[in-house]
Amino acid sequence: MPRSLRRSETLLAGAFIGMGALHFLKPELFDAVVPPGTPMSARQATLMSGAAEIVGGLGLLHPATRPAARWGLLALLLAVFPANIHMAREPERFGIPAWAAWARLPFQPLLCWLVYRAGR
């Protein structure tokens, strides 16, 4: 019998859904961090990653779709990591302190771990 969703997993799903929606509401924020050399336009990358976040977050909410959501969100987190590195290498372009841009990088593995656990 599938287990019910924990509060932390509900919050994680909500965070992905909320951030995904923000990609559509304020796409210019996300367009700016798409690194050069991405094989699509910044807007396409923003909308695709936003849709993936929404679908993945929704997928975490139901036991039948949790495993697929886990793998999809893990793939997404790996795919967007170059954007995080891009921000860390050029923080002045994004109006954030260099220490903050670098400090957020170690949280990506933690987020991957949380997604992995939630998707079991």
OpenMM code with the backbone's topology and positions (N, CA, C; nanometers):
from openmm import Vec3, app, unit

residues = "MET PRO ARG SER LEU ARG ARG SER GLU THR LEU LEU ALA GLY ALA PHE ILE GLY MET GLY ALA LEU HIS PHE LEU LYS PRO GLU LEU PHE ASP ALA VAL VAL PRO PRO GLY THR PRO MET SER ALA ARG GLN ALA THR LEU MET SER GLY ALA ALA GLU ILE VAL GLY GLY LEU GLY LEU LEU HIS PRO ALA THR ARG PRO ALA ALA ARG TRP GLY LEU LEU ALA LEU LEU LEU ALA VAL PHE PRO ALA ASN ILE HIS MET ALA ARG GLU PRO GLU ARG PHE GLY ILE PRO ALA TRP ALA ALA TRP ALA ARG LEU PRO PHE GLN PRO LEU LEU CYS TRP LEU VAL TYR ARG ALA GLY ARG".split()
positions = [
    Vec3(0.0849, -0.1185, 0.0000),
    Vec3(0.0000, 0.0000, 0.0000),
    Vec3(0.0891, 0.1244, 0.0000),
    Vec3(0.0645, 0.2198, -0.0904),
    Vec3(0.1466, 0.3401, -0.0955),
    Vec3(0.1293, 0.4236, 0.0301),
    Vec3(0.2390, 0.4804, 0.0741),
    Vec3(0.2330, 0.5627, 0.1940),
    Vec3(0.1788, 0.7015, 0.1587),
    Vec3(0.1283, 0.7698, 0.2609),
    Vec3(0.0772, 0.9049, 0.2378),
    Vec3(0.1934, 1.0040, 0.2319),
    Vec3(0.1638, 1.1208, 0.1847),
    Vec3(0.2638, 1.2242, 0.1677),
    Vec3(0.2932, 1.2911, 0.3021),
    Vec3(0.4210, 1.3090, 0.3324),
    Vec3(0.4613, 1.3810, 0.4525),
    Vec3(0.4503, 1.5307, 0.4270),
    Vec3(0.4455, 1.6071, 0.5348),
    Vec3(0.4372, 1.7525, 0.5223),
    Vec3(0.5564, 1.8078, 0.4444),
    Vec3(0.6758, 1.7565, 0.4717),
    Vec3(0.7953, 1.8060, 0.4020),
    Vec3(0.7875, 1.7786, 0.2519),
    Vec3(0.7289, 1.6666, 0.2157),
    Vec3(0.7142, 1.6332, 0.0741),
    Vec3(0.6092, 1.7222, 0.0075),
    Vec3(0.5056, 1.7553, 0.0813),
    Vec3(0.4044, 1.8467, 0.0294),
    Vec3(0.4659, 1.9848, 0.0072),
    Vec3(0.5487, 2.0286, 0.1013),
    Vec3(0.6173, 2.1573, 0.0860),
    Vec3(0.7123, 2.1554, -0.0336),
    Vec3(0.7840, 2.0446, -0.0511),
    Vec3(0.8752, 2.0320, -0.1643),
    Vec3(0.7976, 2.0381, -0.2958),
    Vec3(0.6879, 1.9647, -0.3031),
    Vec3(0.6039, 1.9680, -0.4233),
    Vec3(0.5532, 2.1095, -0.4481),
    Vec3(0.5076, 2.1755, -0.3428),
    Vec3(0.4586, 2.3129, -0.3556),
    Vec3(0.5665, 2.4088, -0.4029),
    Vec3(0.6883, 2.3869, -0.3550),
    Vec3(0.7990, 2.4732, -0.3971),
    Vec3(0.8253, 2.4573, -0.5467),
    Vec3(0.8246, 2.3338, -0.5947),
    Vec3(0.8460, 2.3124, -0.7380),
    Vec3(0.7314, 2.3709, -0.8200),
    Vec3(0.6096, 2.3512, -0.7750),
    Vec3(0.4942, 2.4047, -0.8472),
    Vec3(0.4992, 2.5578, -0.8490),
    Vec3(0.5290, 2.6165, -0.7340),
    Vec3(0.5363, 2.7621, -0.7248),
    Vec3(0.6473, 2.8210, -0.8099),
    Vec3(0.7668, 2.7612, -0.8038),
    Vec3(0.8777, 2.8114, -0.8846),
    Vec3(0.8500, 2.7905, -1.0331),
    Vec3(0.7875, 2.6790, -1.0659),
    Vec3(0.7517, 2.6552, -1.2055),
    Vec3(0.6538, 2.7596, -1.2560),
    Vec3(0.5554, 2.7929, -1.1746),
    Vec3(0.4582, 2.8960, -1.2136),
    Vec3(0.5272, 3.0305, -1.2315),
    Vec3(0.6257, 3.0592, -1.1461),
    Vec3(0.6985, 3.1851, -1.1565),
    Vec3(0.7728, 3.1970, -1.2900),
    Vec3(0.8120, 3.0838, -1.3468),
    Vec3(0.8764, 3.0859, -1.4790),
    Vec3(0.7830, 3.1439, -1.5853),
    Vec3(0.6539, 3.1255, -1.5667),
    Vec3(0.5562, 3.1762, -1.6624),
    Vec3(0.5105, 3.3179, -1.6274),
    Vec3(0.5111, 3.3496, -1.4978),
    Vec3(0.4666, 3.4812, -1.4544),
    Vec3(0.5744, 3.5884, -1.4692),
    Vec3(0.6986, 3.5507, -1.4490),
    Vec3(0.8132, 3.6437, -1.4577),
    Vec3(0.9252, 3.5788, -1.5386),
    Vec3(0.9015, 3.5431, -1.6633),
    Vec3(1.0015, 3.4673, -1.7390),
    Vec3(1.1337, 3.5407, -1.7576),
    Vec3(1.1296, 3.6736, -1.7594),
    Vec3(1.2535, 3.7483, -1.7816),
    Vec3(1.3568, 3.7224, -1.6717),
    Vec3(1.3115, 3.6945, -1.5498),
    Vec3(1.4049, 3.6620, -1.4412),
    Vec3(1.4843, 3.5360, -1.4730),
    Vec3(1.4172, 3.4384, -1.5302),
    Vec3(1.4794, 3.3095, -1.5588),
    Vec3(1.5532, 3.3116, -1.6922),
    Vec3(1.5022, 3.3889, -1.7870),
    Vec3(1.5713, 3.4032, -1.9161),
    Vec3(1.7138, 3.4522, -1.8949),
    Vec3(1.7294, 3.5435, -1.8007),
    Vec3(1.8598, 3.6070, -1.7784),
    Vec3(1.9665, 3.5086, -1.7306),
    Vec3(1.9267, 3.4013, -1.6645),
    Vec3(2.0273, 3.3089, -1.6093),
    Vec3(2.0572, 3.1902, -1.7002),
    Vec3(1.9888, 3.1826, -1.8132),
    Vec3(2.0184, 3.0739, -1.9072),
    Vec3(2.1581, 3.0980, -1.9628),
    Vec3(2.2491, 3.0016, -1.9447),
    Vec3(2.3872, 3.0250, -1.9883),
    Vec3(2.4008, 3.0300, -2.1403),
    Vec3(2.5010, 3.1049, -2.1859),
    Vec3(2.5281, 3.1069, -2.3298),
    Vec3(2.5608, 2.9656, -2.3777),
    Vec3(2.5254, 2.9369, -2.4994),
    Vec3(2.5540, 2.8053, -2.5552),
    Vec3(2.4435, 2.7039, -2.5324),
    Vec3(2.3389, 2.7429, -2.4609),
    Vec3(2.2247, 2.6530, -2.4428),
    Vec3(2.1620, 2.6309, -2.5801),
    Vec3(2.1308, 2.5047, -2.6161),
    Vec3(2.0864, 2.4760, -2.7538),
    Vec3(1.9414, 2.5143, -2.7860),
    Vec3(1.8903, 2.6157, -2.7189),
    Vec3(1.7569, 2.6691, -2.7474),
    Vec3(1.7561, 2.8122, -2.6978),
    Vec3(1.6530, 2.8847, -2.7302),
    Vec3(1.6460, 3.0229, -2.6827),
    Vec3(1.6268, 3.0242, -2.5314),
    Vec3(1.6644, 3.1353, -2.4717),
    Vec3(1.6481, 3.1486, -2.3264),
    Vec3(1.5013, 3.1334, -2.2876),
    Vec3(1.4121, 3.1891, -2.3664),
    Vec3(1.2691, 3.1798, -2.3335),
    Vec3(1.2204, 3.0356, -2.3425),
    Vec3(1.2652, 2.9629, -2.4456),
    Vec3(1.2265, 2.8214, -2.4559),
    Vec3(1.2762, 2.7438, -2.3346),
    Vec3(1.3998, 2.7669, -2.2942),
    Vec3(1.4556, 2.6979, -2.1783),
    Vec3(1.3775, 2.7332, -2.0517),
    Vec3(1.3410, 2.8601, -2.0382),
    Vec3(1.2635, 2.9048, -1.9216),
    Vec3(1.1285, 2.8358, -1.9167),
    Vec3(1.0585, 2.8350, -2.0281),
    Vec3(0.9239, 2.7764, -2.0296),
    Vec3(0.9275, 2.6250, -2.0136),
    Vec3(1.0266, 2.5607, -2.0749),
    Vec3(1.0373, 2.4149, -2.0603),
    Vec3(1.0716, 2.3765, -1.9168),
    Vec3(1.1651, 2.4480, -1.8566),
    Vec3(1.2017, 2.4135, -1.7194),
    Vec3(1.0876, 2.4467, -1.6234),
    Vec3(1.0160, 2.5549, -1.6499),
    Vec3(0.9005, 2.5875, -1.5660),
    Vec3(0.7924, 2.4813, -1.5747),
    Vec3(0.7637, 2.4364, -1.6955),
    Vec3(0.6634, 2.3304, -1.7125),
    Vec3(0.7087, 2.2019, -1.6444),
    Vec3(0.8377, 2.1702, -1.6562),
    Vec3(0.8898, 2.0486, -1.5916),
    Vec3(0.8795, 2.0583, -1.4395),
    Vec3(0.9035, 2.1769, -1.3850),
    Vec3(0.8909, 2.1937, -1.2398),
    Vec3(0.7464, 2.1739, -1.1950),
    Vec3(0.6529, 2.2299, -1.2700),
    Vec3(0.5116, 2.2158, -1.2337),
    Vec3(0.4690, 2.0696, -1.2425),
    Vec3(0.5005, 2.0042, -1.3529),
    Vec3(0.4626, 1.8635, -1.3715),
    Vec3(0.5296, 1.7757, -1.2654),
    Vec3(0.6568, 1.8005, -1.2398),
    Vec3(0.7277, 1.7220, -1.1382),
    Vec3(0.6702, 1.7434, -0.9996),
    Vec3(0.6421, 1.8681, -0.9663),
    Vec3(0.5826, 1.8966, -0.8355),
    Vec3(0.4470, 1.8301, -0.8197),
    Vec3(0.3645, 1.8385, -0.9228),
    Vec3(0.2344, 1.7706, -0.9177),
    Vec3(0.2523, 1.6195, -0.9071),
    Vec3(0.3519, 1.5672, -0.9781),
    Vec3(0.3780, 1.4239, -0.9745),
    Vec3(0.4163, 1.3736, -0.8364),
    Vec3(0.4817, 1.4574, -0.7567),
    Vec3(0.5184, 1.4163, -0.6209),
    Vec3(0.3974, 1.3997, -0.5296),
    Vec3(0.2863, 1.4573, -0.5679),
    Vec3(0.1677, 1.4564, -0.4810),
    Vec3(0.0896, 1.3259, -0.4831),
    Vec3(0.1125, 1.2407, -0.5804),
    Vec3(0.0349, 1.1160, -0.5898),
    Vec3(0.1294, 0.9961, -0.5891),
    Vec3(0.0972, 0.8942, -0.5090),
    Vec3(0.1867, 0.7779, -0.4986),
    Vec3(0.2181, 0.7108, -0.6322),
    Vec3(0.1225, 0.7075, -0.7220),
    Vec3(0.1442, 0.6380, -0.8494),
    Vec3(0.2438, 0.7108, -0.9389),
    Vec3(0.2538, 0.8425, -0.9244),
    Vec3(0.3417, 0.9198, -1.0117),
    Vec3(0.4704, 0.9649, -0.9432),
    Vec3(0.4818, 0.9395, -0.8133),
    Vec3(0.6000, 0.9836, -0.7387),
    Vec3(0.7321, 0.9332, -0.7956),
    Vec3(0.7446, 0.8038, -0.8296),
    Vec3(0.8742, 0.7580, -0.8831),
    Vec3(0.9129, 0.8275, -1.0135),
    Vec3(0.8185, 0.8452, -1.1040),
    Vec3(0.8495, 0.9136, -1.2295),
    Vec3(0.8834, 1.0603, -1.2036),
    Vec3(0.8110, 1.1230, -1.1111),
    Vec3(0.8389, 1.2623, -1.0763),
    Vec3(0.9789, 1.2756, -1.0180),
    Vec3(1.0166, 1.1790, -0.9358),
    Vec3(1.1507, 1.1812, -0.8771),
    Vec3(1.2564, 1.1858, -0.9859),
    Vec3(1.2493, 1.0937, -1.0808),
    Vec3(1.3517, 1.0874, -1.1851),
    Vec3(1.3469, 1.2088, -1.2765),
    Vec3(1.2272, 1.2567, -1.3056),
    Vec3(1.2148, 1.3759, -1.3889),
    Vec3(1.2723, 1.4997, -1.3206),
    Vec3(1.2426, 1.5161, -1.1920),
    Vec3(1.2955, 1.6320, -1.1202),
    Vec3(1.4465, 1.6220, -1.1004),
    Vec3(1.4966, 1.5012, -1.0773),
    Vec3(1.6422, 1.4854, -1.0661),
    Vec3(1.7105, 1.5225, -1.1979),
    Vec3(1.6531, 1.4800, -1.3083),
    Vec3(1.7087, 1.5167, -1.4392),
    Vec3(1.7021, 1.6677, -1.4592),
    Vec3(1.5916, 1.7281, -1.4197),
    Vec3(1.5772, 1.8732, -1.4316),
    Vec3(1.6822, 1.9459, -1.3476),
    Vec3(1.7009, 1.9013, -1.2236),
    Vec3(1.7997, 1.9664, -1.1374),
    Vec3(1.9401, 1.9570, -1.1958),
    Vec3(1.9711, 1.8453, -1.2575),
    Vec3(2.1015, 1.8333, -1.3242),
    Vec3(2.1093, 1.9245, -1.4468),
    Vec3(2.0000, 1.9341, -1.5199),
    Vec3(1.9985, 2.0147, -1.6422),
    Vec3(2.0125, 2.1641, -1.6135),
    Vec3(1.9579, 2.2101, -1.5021),
    Vec3(1.9633, 2.3531, -1.4729),
    Vec3(2.0856, 2.3922, -1.3895),
    Vec3(2.1632, 2.2952, -1.3450),
    Vec3(2.2806, 2.3276, -1.2640),
    Vec3(2.3793, 2.4197, -1.3368),
    Vec3(2.4001, 2.4045, -1.4677),
    Vec3(2.4877, 2.5003, -1.5367),
    Vec3(2.4409, 2.6459, -1.5230),
    Vec3(2.3118, 2.6688, -1.5134),
    Vec3(2.2623, 2.8055, -1.4922),
    Vec3(2.3044, 2.8565, -1.3551),
    Vec3(2.3041, 2.7694, -1.2552),
    Vec3(2.3487, 2.8091, -1.1214),
    Vec3(2.4975, 2.8424, -1.1221),
    Vec3(2.5748, 2.7653, -1.1946),
    Vec3(2.7183, 2.7925, -1.2061),
    Vec3(2.7393, 2.9239, -1.2809),
    Vec3(2.6608, 2.9454, -1.3864),
    Vec3(2.6679, 3.0701, -1.4626),
    Vec3(2.6428, 3.1898, -1.3713),
    Vec3(2.5436, 3.1799, -1.2844),
    Vec3(2.5151, 3.2880, -1.1904),
    Vec3(2.6316, 3.3091, -1.0944),
    Vec3(2.6914, 3.2005, -1.0482),
    Vec3(2.8023, 3.2116, -0.9529),
    Vec3(2.9256, 3.2744, -1.0181),
    Vec3(2.9455, 3.2465, -1.1444),
    Vec3(3.0634, 3.2997, -1.2142),
    Vec3(3.0474, 3.4456, -1.2529),
    Vec3(2.9220, 3.4908, -1.2672),
    Vec3(2.8971, 3.6300, -1.3066),
    Vec3(2.7869, 3.6922, -1.2207),
    Vec3(2.8040, 3.6937, -1.0890),
    Vec3(2.6959, 3.7409, -1.0004),
    Vec3(2.6570, 3.8867, -1.0226),
    Vec3(2.7522, 3.9681, -1.0672),
    Vec3(2.7222, 4.1096, -1.0886),
    Vec3(2.6166, 4.1292, -1.1979),
    Vec3(2.6107, 4.0372, -1.2924),
    Vec3(2.5073, 4.0454, -1.3983),
    Vec3(2.3673, 4.0261, -1.3423),
    Vec3(2.3590, 3.9590, -1.2279),
    Vec3(2.2288, 3.9229, -1.1726),
    Vec3(2.1951, 4.0001, -1.0458),
    Vec3(2.2839, 4.0933, -1.0087),
    Vec3(2.2565, 4.1777, -0.8931),
    Vec3(2.2568, 4.1053, -0.7604),
    Vec3(2.3379, 4.0003, -0.7505),
    Vec3(2.3468, 3.9281, -0.6234),
    Vec3(2.4931, 3.9249, -0.5787),
    Vec3(2.5152, 3.9204, -0.4489),
    Vec3(2.6537, 3.9123, -0.4009),
    Vec3(2.7178, 3.7795, -0.4429),
    Vec3(2.8466, 3.7856, -0.4726),
    Vec3(2.9182, 3.6650, -0.5160),
    Vec3(2.9071, 3.5540, -0.4113),
    Vec3(2.9178, 3.5894, -0.2835),
    Vec3(2.9128, 3.4860, -0.1795),
    Vec3(2.7786, 3.4129, -0.1826),
    Vec3(2.6705, 3.4861, -0.2099),
    Vec3(2.5374, 3.4237, -0.2125),
    Vec3(2.5243, 3.3300, -0.3325),
    Vec3(2.5780, 3.3719, -0.4457),
    Vec3(2.5706, 3.2879, -0.5659),
    Vec3(2.6487, 3.1586, -0.5463),
    Vec3(2.7658, 3.1680, -0.4835),
    Vec3(2.8466, 3.0475, -0.4588),
    Vec3(2.7881, 2.9639, -0.3459),
    Vec3(2.7312, 3.0297, -0.2460),
    Vec3(2.6771, 2.9568, -0.1301),
    Vec3(2.5570, 2.8708, -0.1671),
    Vec3(2.4859, 2.9079, -0.2718),
    Vec3(2.3672, 2.8285, -0.3070),
    Vec3(2.4014, 2.7001, -0.3818),
    Vec3(2.5205, 2.6919, -0.4395),
    Vec3(2.5570, 2.5726, -0.5170),
    Vec3(2.5517, 2.4430, -0.4348),
    Vec3(2.6021, 2.4415, -0.3107),
    Vec3(2.5949, 2.3160, -0.2336),
    Vec3(2.4525, 2.2720, -0.1987),
    Vec3(2.3563, 2.3620, -0.2126),
    Vec3(2.2182, 2.3237, -0.1829),
    Vec3(2.1573, 2.2376, -0.2926),
    Vec3(2.2173, 2.2380, -0.4108),
    Vec3(2.1648, 2.1561, -0.5207),
    Vec3(2.1698, 2.0070, -0.4863),
    Vec3(2.2821, 1.9545, -0.4338),
    Vec3(2.2805, 1.8130, -0.3942),
    Vec3(2.1794, 1.7844, -0.2835),
    Vec3(2.1625, 1.8781, -0.1919),
    Vec3(2.0624, 1.8601, -0.0867),
    Vec3(1.9232, 1.8530, -0.1475),
    Vec3(1.8949, 1.9394, -0.2412),
    Vec3(1.7652, 1.9372, -0.3086),
    Vec3(1.7461, 1.8061, -0.3842),
    Vec3(1.8522, 1.7571, -0.4477),
    Vec3(1.8448, 1.6272, -0.5167),
    Vec3(1.8111, 1.5160, -0.4169),
    Vec3(1.8738, 1.5204, -0.3024),
    Vec3(1.8478, 1.4185, -0.1997),
    Vec3(1.7028, 1.4256, -0.1523),
    Vec3(1.6518, 1.5474, -0.1310),
    Vec3(1.5125, 1.5625, -0.0879),
    Vec3(1.4157, 1.5097, -0.1941),
    Vec3(1.4443, 1.5390, -0.3194),
    Vec3(1.3609, 1.4887, -0.4289),
    Vec3(1.3677, 1.3370, -0.4346),
    Vec3(1.4873, 1.2828, -0.4222),
    Vec3(1.5027, 1.1367, -0.4264),
    Vec3(1.4202, 1.0699, -0.3164),
    Vec3(1.4300, 1.1229, -0.1957),
    Vec3(1.3531, 1.0675, -0.0825),
    Vec3(1.2026, 1.0817, -0.1033),
    Vec3(1.1612, 1.1985, -0.1526),
    Vec3(1.0175, 1.2221, -0.1709),
    Vec3(0.9584, 1.1320, -0.2773),
    Vec3(1.0393, 1.0940, -0.3749),
    Vec3(0.9892, 1.0150, -0.4861),
    Vec3(0.9862, 0.8655, -0.4615),
    Vec3(1.0263, 0.8220, -0.3428),
    Vec3(1.0269, 0.6779, -0.3147),
    Vec3(0.8872, 0.6243, -0.2938),
] * unit.nanometer
topology = app.Topology()
chain = topology.addChain("A")
for resn in residues:
    res = topology.addResidue(resn, chain)
    for name in ("N", "CA", "C"):
        topology.addAtom(name, app.Element.getBySymbol(name[0]), res)
